[in-house]
Structure formats: structure tokens, C-alpha cells
Amino acid sequence: MSEHNHAGLMDAIYRPQAAIYDATRRYYLLGRDSLIARLDAGPGQHVLEIGCGTGRNLIKAMRAHGQAQFYGVDISSVMLSTAAKSLKRHGFCDDVILAQGDAQDFDPMACFGRAEFDRIFFSYSLSMIPVWRQALAHAFGQLAPGGRIFVVDFHTGEGLFGPVRWLLHRWLKIFHVTPRKTLPEYFSELAAQHGMDVRIEPLGKGYAILLQATKPVNHDAGHG
């Protein structure tokens, strides 16, 4: 699917539900607030959410780590508009920089004027990105030395009762959501390529998964 077609699809999905999206998702997007708490971002650090949607996570993160600079990128103009309105309503319109871009190849310098970030996170977005491997690899390449990257998303649900798991996946498919069965393996593979430590935490009997990797401060030392 081309970038233009995917952007159009996301706009079509979100346009009728943008106003109620957060209210209807709050009970089943497990692990989002745990991820935000683990960002541990301080003064002078730069935090990027890829697939920022309505801005809900950025607002929560700003409240928890307000001394950091936050950024959000999303392919959907509808969701970015919703995020901008929500940030303004909560008094954060001047504290978060938003940009439209495709997760697989957006230019961070063109979008935000910087090439690297101290924290990067995906919250229930990789399961909606067709080229999710490219998006994740692209994000790993933008992580600053000493930085951390996080992912929380739907997973296989292997521990759930069979019919419940089947119904869950049927329901997710309606919204073009596809749990990535090989996400932890690919995340670990990318982390190993960058010399990074990995933490993998299943949530809700495999309903979701929370991933974290930390980049060594001196990863690039001795290269040139």
C-alpha cells in the first residue's frame, strides 16, 4: 500500500470516530500508561511518539515528564487535527511539535529539526502500519546514544480462551488492526544490531505486549 493510500485509509477510519476515540479505547489498550511512566524523560531530553493519534499519550506524558520536549508524528491528517485541538484544550499547544509523516520513512530533520531522540515510542500503532518492520527499523535509527525505545501493542492472545481470542482478532480486523506475531523477535533482532538490552513483558495472557530497549551511551565509540 502506498503512503498516499494508507493516509487516506487512516483518515477514512478515524474521521467518524475521532471525537470518541479515546473514550472508547481507554479500557482495552493495555499498558499505555505503564509505558508512559517508564519514559523517565527529564530536562533537555527529546521524546517522540510515532503514530501519535489523538495526542492522548502525549498529554499524559507531558503531565508526567513536563520538562522534556515532546514530538508527535502521524500519517493521518484527521488524527493530527484532533491531537492539535486536544493539546490546545489542555494547555500544551506550545509544548508539543506535531508533524504529518509516514512512520517508515519520515525525515525527522524536515519534520522537527533534529535527527535523534532520547525516547521513542509506539503505542498501538505498529499493528496498523502495513510496513511495520520498516517503521520499527527506521525508529531504531533515530535513537540517540543512551536513549530508550518502547512499543506496546496487541499480540497473539495465546493465553486467552480460544473463542475469546478468535472474537478479538475478528473485531480488530474490522478496524484494520493486525497483531504482529513476530514483533518481539524482530524488535530483539534490531536491538541486537544496535548493541541494546531488551525487556519483553507480556500483558493480559498475551493480549498485548510491552517492549523496551536501551541504547548504550558509547555505542558509536571507536567507529569512524
ChimeraX attribute file (.defattr): number of C-alpha atoms within 10 A of each C-alpha:
attribute: neighborCount
match mode: 1-to-1
recipient: residues
	/A:1	10
	/A:2	8
	/A:3	14
	/A:4	10
	/A:5	10
	/A:6	17
	/A:7	20
	/A:8	15
	/A:9	15
	/A:10	20
	/A:11	17
	/A:12	13
	/A:13	16
	/A:14	20
	/A:15	15
	/A:16	11
	/A:17	12
	/A:18	18
	/A:19	13
	/A:20	10
	/A:21	16
	/A:22	16
	/A:23	9
	/A:24	11
	/A:25	10
	/A:26	10
	/A:27	8
	/A:28	11
	/A:29	17
	/A:30	21
	/A:31	21
	/A:32	19
	/A:33	13
	/A:34	11
	/A:35	21
	/A:36	20
	/A:37	14
	/A:38	12
	/A:39	21
	/A:40	14
	/A:41	24
	/A:42	15
	/A:43	10
	/A:44	10
	/A:45	16
	/A:46	20
	/A:47	29
	/A:48	28
	/A:49	24
	/A:50	26
	/A:51	26
	/A:52	26
	/A:53	28
	/A:54	24
	/A:55	25
	/A:56	15
	/A:57	20
	/A:58	25
	/A:59	22
	/A:60	15
	/A:61	22
	/A:62	19
	/A:63	11
	/A:64	16
	/A:65	21
	/A:66	16
	/A:67	15
	/A:68	21
	/A:69	20
	/A:70	24
	/A:71	21
	/A:72	26
	/A:73	24
	/A:74	25
	/A:75	26
	/A:76	26
	/A:77	19
	/A:78	21
	/A:79	25
	/A:80	22
	/A:81	16
	/A:82	20
	/A:83	25
	/A:84	17
	/A:85	16
	/A:86	17
	/A:87	20
	/A:88	14
	/A:89	10
	/A:90	9
	/A:91	11
	/A:92	18
	/A:93	16
	/A:94	8
	/A:95	18
	/A:96	20
	/A:97	16
	/A:98	22
	/A:99	19
	/A:100	17
	/A:101	21
	/A:102	21
	/A:103	24
	/A:104	19
	/A:105	13
	/A:106	18
	/A:107	16
	/A:108	17
	/A:109	10
	/A:110	10
	/A:111	17
	/A:112	16
	/A:113	9
	/A:114	12
	/A:115	14
	/A:116	21
	/A:117	25
	/A:118	24
	/A:119	24
	/A:120	25
	/A:121	25
	/A:122	23
	/A:123	25
	/A:124	24
	/A:125	21
	/A:126	25
	/A:127	22
	/A:128	20
	/A:129	23
	/A:130	16
	/A:131	14
	/A:132	17
	/A:133	18
	/A:134	14
	/A:135	19
	/A:136	23
	/A:137	18
	/A:138	16
	/A:139	23
	/A:140	23
	/A:141	13
	/A:142	20
	/A:143	22
	/A:144	21
	/A:145	16
	/A:146	15
	/A:147	24
	/A:148	26
	/A:149	29
	/A:150	22
	/A:151	25
	/A:152	26
	/A:153	25
	/A:154	28
	/A:155	24
	/A:156	18
	/A:157	23
	/A:158	12
	/A:159	12
	/A:160	15
	/A:161	10
	/A:162	11
	/A:163	9
	/A:164	11
	/A:165	17
	/A:166	12
	/A:167	11
	/A:168	14
	/A:169	18
	/A:170	13
	/A:171	12
	/A:172	15
	/A:173	13
	/A:174	10
	/A:175	12
	/A:176	15
	/A:177	19
	/A:178	20
	/A:179	21
	/A:180	17
	/A:181	13
	/A:182	11
	/A:183	21
	/A:184	21
	/A:185	11
	/A:186	15
	/A:187	22
	/A:188	19
	/A:189	15
	/A:190	18
	/A:191	20
	/A:192	14
	/A:193	9
	/A:194	18
	/A:195	15
	/A:196	20
	/A:197	14
	/A:198	19
	/A:199	12
	/A:200	15
	/A:201	13
	/A:202	17
	/A:203	18
	/A:204	14
	/A:205	14
	/A:206	16
	/A:207	21
	/A:208	21
	/A:209	23
	/A:210	22
	/A:211	21
	/A:212	23
	/A:213	23
	/A:214	22
	/A:215	22
	/A:216	17
	/A:217	11
	/A:218	9
	/A:219	14
	/A:220	11
	/A:221	8
	/A:222	6
	/A:223	5
	/A:224	4
